[in-house]
Amino acid sequence: MDDSLQKLIYQAIDQTIPAEDFEQLQNLLEDNEEVRQAYLQAVNLSESLHEIAAAPLQSSPASSATPPLYRWPSVFAFRSLMIAATALFMVGGMAYWLGRQRLPSPSIAQITETGSDASESQIAGHATLRRAVDLQWTDPTSRAKVGDVLANGRFQFDSGVAEIDFFCGATLIVEGPASLDIESDWSVRVNQGRLRATVPPAARGFSVKAAESEVIDLGTEFTMDVSADQARVEVVDGEIMLRGGDRDGQHLHTGEHETLHGSPSSQGIEDMITASDLYQRDQSASTQRFQEWRRSMQSLREDDRLIATFAASELEGRVIRNGSTTDDTRDGLLVGPAEVVDGRFGASSHGINFDRPGSRVRTRIDGEFEAFTFACWVKIDNLDQRYNALFMGDGYENGEPHWQIRDDGRLMFSVMVDDSQSVSFYNERDHRVVKDAGLHRVYITDPIWDISKSGQWFHLVAVYDPASRLVQQYVNGVRVSAEKIKPKYQIDTLRIGPAEIGNWGQPFRETPWFAVRNLDGTIDELTIYNAALEATEIHSLYESGKPLGY
């Protein structure tokens, strides 16, 4: 190390470094491991010298003379606190910089309450999209799905009907074309659209802004019709107060209406859709969508590449039929508290919920295969376990798959290559060397799920293709990862055997203890192909199977 760098380090410790040199040193610390080590050694040396200097001196004839050693520590004696502060600042700065290089912009904040070691997640939003019928989005890139939390900002669509629940309890049914600006749990601005607001007592005070006016609810149901030329309001039941504009302070009661902007009109707001109308329309559309999916399933079952297809909507008691064959040996059986619930097409369809540890669907699929494509529709309520099972081979023997989701929202797919080996590897997440049974490679995506997506339906696909030595994973028809299979992890003969959907019970274990990997969520369809499906085929599966509002 050259003298100029040592000078910078000791000037920093001694608090005499000029600002421009300090920045240069900080850059070197961020980029150069050797410099970081030299800096830390210098800090340790300084602290050691300070401790020696602070220790009581033994009496001796020579003690009256000040040894040369103490001249330097005496400087630190006056500046010891500054040394510690500098070290903390520099090391902290490095840690911040290094951390900043790895972390993406968080969509969820981690908040630690004062006086507590536990942190909790927070997400931003003021409302949720409860229903969406025939919505055509103005900007497809900003589309929302049913169940999404809606943050403040523009909510705009060209046609269709949306039902929005604000967190305060107010509900808006909005007919397109519509443009809203969601402002808070208690306030929304309407730029365009027809809406019906239902406001329970708990949400009294909810306001809807239009043009230069504001409608303050006083416990009621009212409708509005807003365009560029005109804004009108009509009270269906109860009372509202107008604020701003020419009618500031005016109250309207049941049956009364007023023009807030544009040419006055004596006409009421007619033919506005009601909550009952929307419910019927939603049910009808969901049923139609369900029937369309069933027709698509008929053609899917004729695909000779299909190994298995399990559709919860076609349960026979506790048996879920494998629709790819008439051979019932590959059927699935609901075990334990696996619960039949509504599927992705609402009450018309079924799903299987696995939120309790004993829940599972057991199956057995014998044979040898050349490739795998796993696809499923899943609704995740939470990722409670470290690993959350989608489909797991029992014994995880050679050629058998494991498909699951980690608690940080990352998809994981793997196939056992050699179960006779014991391997050790450095786990970057836990920062430690981990021993694992069997040679295999886990292919992991970036996070695809967080708590803001709880309750949404996802179409997940994993493609394992030994011929092209490629593993790909998809979410909602879009590829999210692609990774080459290294020669070390190549295996050409694939198997499944005894396996489980939604859990991994390891029935051949030698102790009563088992890893808890049940999925806190619902699966309503799972298909397995003896082939590596193309991206266009996967997108087609998503389009033909997606529920209403996607």
SVG drawing of the C-alpha trace seen along z (x, -y; Angstrom):
<svg xmlns="http://www.w3.org/2000/svg" viewBox="-88 -30 103 78">
<polyline fill="none" stroke="black" stroke-width="0.4" points="0.0,0.0 1.4,-3.4 2.2,-6.1 -0.5,-8.5 -3.2,-6.0 -1.9,-5.4 -1.9,-9.1 -5.5,-9.3 -6.5,-6.6 -4.7,-8.1 -6.0,-11.6 -9.5,-10.1 -8.8,-8.5 -7.2,-11.7 -10.2,-13.8 -7.8,-16.0 -8.7,-14.8 -9.9,-17.4 -13.3,-16.9 -12.1,-16.1 -9.7,-13.5 -12.4,-12.0 -14.6,-11.4 -11.6,-9.8 -11.0,-7.5 -14.7,-6.6 -14.7,-5.6 -11.7,-3.5 -13.3,-1.8 -16.4,-1.0 -14.4,0.5 -11.3,2.1 -11.3,5.0 -7.5,4.4 -8.2,0.8 -11.1,1.8 -8.8,4.3 -6.1,1.7 -8.5,-0.8 -9.9,1.6 -6.4,2.6 -5.5,-1.0 -8.7,-1.6 -7.9,1.5 -4.3,0.4 -5.4,-3.1 -7.9,-1.7 -5.2,0.7 -2.8,-2.1 -5.4,-4.2 -6.1,-1.4 -2.4,-1.1 -2.2,-4.8 -5.2,-4.9 -3.9,-2.1 -2.3,-3.2 1.5,-3.5 3.7,-1.5 5.9,-3.7 9.5,-3.6 12.4,-5.9 12.0,-6.4 8.3,-7.0 8.7,-10.7 10.0,-10.8 7.3,-10.7 8.1,-7.8 7.8,-8.5 5.1,-5.9 2.6,-8.0 2.8,-11.1 0.7,-9.5 -1.8,-7.9 -2.2,-11.1 -3.6,-12.5 -6.2,-9.7 -6.9,-10.3 -8.5,-13.6 -10.1,-12.2 -11.1,-8.7 -14.7,-9.4 -14.1,-10.9 -12.2,-7.8 -15.1,-5.6 -17.6,-7.9 -15.4,-7.9 -15.2,-4.1 -18.9,-3.7 -19.6,-6.3 -17.2,-4.7 -18.2,-1.1 -21.9,-2.1 -21.4,-3.9 -19.9,-0.8 -22.7,1.4 -25.3,-1.1 -23.6,-1.3 -23.2,2.5 -26.8,3.1 -28.0,0.5 -26.4,2.5 -28.5,5.6 -31.9,4.3 -34.6,3.5 -37.0,0.7 -39.3,2.2 -43.0,2.3 -43.6,3.3 -42.2,1.4 -40.8,3.2 -41.8,1.3 -40.3,1.9 -42.4,0.7 -40.6,-1.3 -39.6,1.0 -40.1,4.2 -37.7,6.4 -40.5,7.7 -41.1,5.9 -44.3,5.9 -45.1,5.3 -47.0,2.4 -48.4,1.7 -49.8,-1.5 -53.5,-1.6 -56.9,-3.0 -59.4,-0.6 -59.8,2.8 -61.3,3.8 -64.1,6.2 -65.7,6.9 -64.8,6.1 -67.2,7.0 -66.1,6.6 -63.5,3.9 -61.5,2.6 -58.6,0.7 -57.5,-2.6 -53.9,-1.7 -53.4,2.1 -50.1,1.7 -52.0,0.1 -54.8,2.7 -55.9,4.0 -57.1,7.5 -60.0,8.4 -58.8,8.3 -56.0,5.8 -55.3,3.1 -55.7,-0.3 -53.2,-3.0 -53.8,-6.7 -53.7,-7.7 -55.6,-7.3 -58.1,-4.5 -59.3,-4.6 -61.1,-2.3 -63.0,-2.7 -65.9,-0.4 -67.4,2.1 -68.3,1.9 -66.1,1.8 -67.0,2.1 -64.6,0.5 -64.6,0.9 -62.9,-1.9 -61.2,-1.1 -63.6,-3.5 -66.5,-1.3 -67.9,-3.3 -68.5,-1.4 -68.6,-2.8 -70.1,-1.0 -68.6,-2.8 -69.7,-2.5 -67.2,-3.2 -65.9,-5.1 -64.6,-6.4 -61.6,-8.2 -61.1,-8.5 -58.4,-9.8 -58.3,-7.9 -57.1,-10.3 -57.5,-8.5 -59.6,-6.0 -62.2,-8.8 -62.0,-10.7 -62.1,-10.3 -62.2,-12.7 -64.3,-11.8 -63.1,-13.2 -65.5,-11.2 -68.0,-8.4 -71.3,-7.3 -71.3,-6.0 -73.4,-4.8 -72.0,-5.5 -73.3,-3.4 -72.0,-4.8 -72.8,-3.0 -72.8,-4.9 -69.2,-4.0 -68.1,-5.8 -70.2,-9.0 -68.2,-11.9 -66.9,-10.1 -66.5,-12.7 -66.7,-12.5 -65.2,-15.5 -66.3,-16.6 -65.5,-19.8 -65.2,-22.5 -67.7,-20.9 -67.4,-18.2 -70.2,-15.9 -70.1,-15.1 -72.0,-12.1 -74.1,-12.3 -75.2,-8.7 -76.8,-7.8 -76.8,-6.3 -76.3,-8.7 -75.5,-8.6 -73.4,-10.9 -73.0,-11.4 -69.8,-13.3 -68.5,-14.3 -66.4,-17.1 -69.4,-19.3 -71.6,-18.5 -71.6,-17.0 -74.9,-16.0 -75.7,-14.3 -78.9,-12.7 -79.7,-11.4 -81.2,-7.9 -81.6,-7.6 -80.5,-9.8 -78.7,-13.2 -75.7,-14.8 -74.0,-18.2 -72.4,-20.1 -69.2,-22.0 -67.5,-24.5 -68.8,-25.9 -72.1,-27.9 -74.0,-25.6 -71.6,-25.6 -73.4,-24.5 -76.6,-23.2 -78.1,-20.0 -79.9,-17.5 -82.3,-14.8 -83.9,-11.6 -85.1,-12.1 -83.4,-15.5 -80.9,-16.2 -78.6,-19.0 -76.4,-20.1 -72.9,-20.8 -71.3,-21.9 -72.5,-22.8 -76.0,-23.6 -78.7,-23.0 -80.9,-20.0 -84.2,-19.0 -83.7,-15.3 -82.7,-12.8 -80.0,-10.2 -81.6,-7.1 -80.7,-3.5 -77.7,-3.5 -76.7,0.1 -77.5,1.3 -75.5,3.6 -78.0,6.4 -77.7,5.8 -74.0,6.0 -74.0,9.2 -76.3,10.9 -74.2,9.7 -71.0,10.8 -72.5,14.3 -73.7,14.7 -70.3,13.6 -68.4,16.0 -70.6,18.9 -70.1,18.1 -66.3,18.0 -66.5,21.3 -68.3,23.0 -65.7,21.6 -62.9,23.1 -64.7,26.5 -64.9,26.6 -61.2,25.7 -60.5,28.6 -62.0,31.1 -59.5,30.3 -56.7,30.2 -57.4,33.7 -56.9,34.9 -53.2,33.8 -51.2,37.1 -48.4,35.3 -50.5,34.9 -49.4,36.9 -52.1,35.7 -54.7,33.0 -56.5,32.5 -59.4,30.1 -61.0,29.6 -64.3,28.6 -64.7,32.2 -64.3,33.8 -66.1,37.1 -66.5,37.2 -62.9,37.1 -61.4,38.2 -60.1,35.8 -60.0,37.5 -56.9,37.4 -58.6,36.2 -55.8,37.4 -56.7,41.0 -59.5,43.4 -57.1,45.3 -58.1,44.5 -54.6,45.5 -53.4,41.9 -56.3,40.2 -55.8,38.0 -57.3,38.4 -58.1,35.6 -56.4,36.4 -57.0,34.8 -58.5,31.4 -58.1,30.5 -61.2,28.4 -63.3,27.9 -63.8,24.1 -64.9,21.8 -62.6,21.9 -61.3,19.2 -64.7,18.9 -66.5,18.2 -69.3,20.5 -69.6,22.2 -66.2,23.9 -64.2,25.5 -60.7,25.3 -58.9,27.3 -57.6,25.3 -54.5,26.6 -54.2,24.1 -53.9,26.8 -50.7,28.9 -52.4,32.2 -54.1,31.1 -52.9,32.8 -53.9,34.5 -52.1,37.8 -51.5,39.4 -49.2,41.8 -47.9,41.4 -45.6,44.2 -43.6,44.2 -40.6,42.5 -40.7,39.2 -38.5,37.1 -39.5,33.6 -41.7,31.9 -44.2,29.0 -46.1,28.3 -48.9,25.8 -51.4,24.8 -53.9,22.1 -53.2,21.2 -54.5,18.5 -51.9,17.9 -53.3,16.4 -49.9,16.3 -46.5,18.0 -46.4,19.2 -43.8,21.9 -40.2,21.6 -41.1,23.8 -44.7,24.0 -45.5,27.0 -47.2,27.0 -46.3,30.5 -43.7,32.7 -42.4,36.2 -42.5,38.3 -39.1,39.6 -37.3,37.1 -35.5,39.9 -33.6,39.7 -35.6,37.9 -38.4,36.8 -39.5,33.2 -40.1,30.7 -42.1,27.6 -42.7,25.0 -42.6,21.4 -40.2,20.0 -41.4,17.7 -39.9,14.7 -42.2,15.2 -39.7,17.0 -40.7,20.0 -38.5,23.0 -38.3,26.0 -35.8,28.9 -35.3,32.5 -33.1,34.9 -30.1,35.9 -28.2,38.4 -29.8,39.2 -26.8,41.3 -24.7,38.2 -24.4,35.8 -23.5,32.3 -22.5,29.2 -23.0,25.6 -22.9,22.1 -26.4,20.7 -26.2,17.0 -29.5,16.4 -28.4,17.9 -24.7,17.1 -23.6,20.5 -22.6,23.9 -25.6,26.2 -25.4,30.0 -28.1,31.4 -29.1,35.0 -28.6,35.8 -27.2,33.9 -29.7,31.5 -30.0,27.9 -32.9,25.7 -33.9,23.2 -35.2,20.0 -37.0,17.0 -37.1,13.5 -40.0,12.9 -43.3,13.2 -45.6,12.8 -45.9,10.6 -48.6,9.9 -50.2,7.3 -51.1,10.1 -52.8,12.3 -56.0,13.8 -55.2,13.3 -55.2,16.2 -51.9,16.9 -51.1,19.2 -47.7,20.7 -45.7,22.9 -42.3,24.7 -40.7,26.2 -37.9,28.7 -36.3,29.6 -33.3,31.9 -33.1,31.9 -32.4,28.2 -30.8,28.1 -33.1,25.4 -35.4,24.6 -38.0,21.9 -40.7,20.6 -43.7,18.5 -46.3,16.4 -49.6,15.5 -48.3,16.4 -45.1,14.4 -41.7,16.0 -40.0,14.8 -36.8,17.0 -34.7,19.1 -31.6,21.0 -29.4,23.5 -28.9,26.9 -25.3,27.4 -23.8,30.8 -23.3,31.7 -27.1,31.5 -28.2,33.1 -30.6,36.0 -32.6,37.4 -34.9,39.9 -37.6,38.3 -40.1,39.9 -42.8,38.9 -44.1,41.9 -45.9,41.3 -46.5,37.5 -48.5,34.8 -50.3,31.7 -50.2,28.8 -48.0,30.5 -45.0,32.8 -45.6,35.4 -42.6,37.6 -44.6,40.8 -41.5,43.0 -39.7,41.1 -38.4,43.0 -39.5,40.6 -42.9,39.0 -41.5,35.6 -42.0,34.0 -41.3,30.7 -44.4,28.5 -44.8,27.4 -48.5,27.2 -49.6,24.3 -51.7,21.7 -53.9,21.2 -56.0,22.9 -55.2,24.9 -58.1,25.5 -56.3,27.0 -52.9,28.7 -51.7,30.2 -48.5,32.1 -47.1,32.7 -44.4,35.1 -43.0,32.3 -41.5,28.8 -44.3,26.6 -43.5,23.5 -44.1,20.0 -47.1,19.6 -48.7,22.7 -48.3,21.5 -49.7,18.1 -52.7,19.9 -53.2,21.9 -53.3,18.7 -55.7,17.0 -58.1,19.9 -58.1,20.4 -57.9,17.0 -60.9,16.0 -63.1,13.0 -61.4,9.6 -57.9,10.8"/>
</svg>
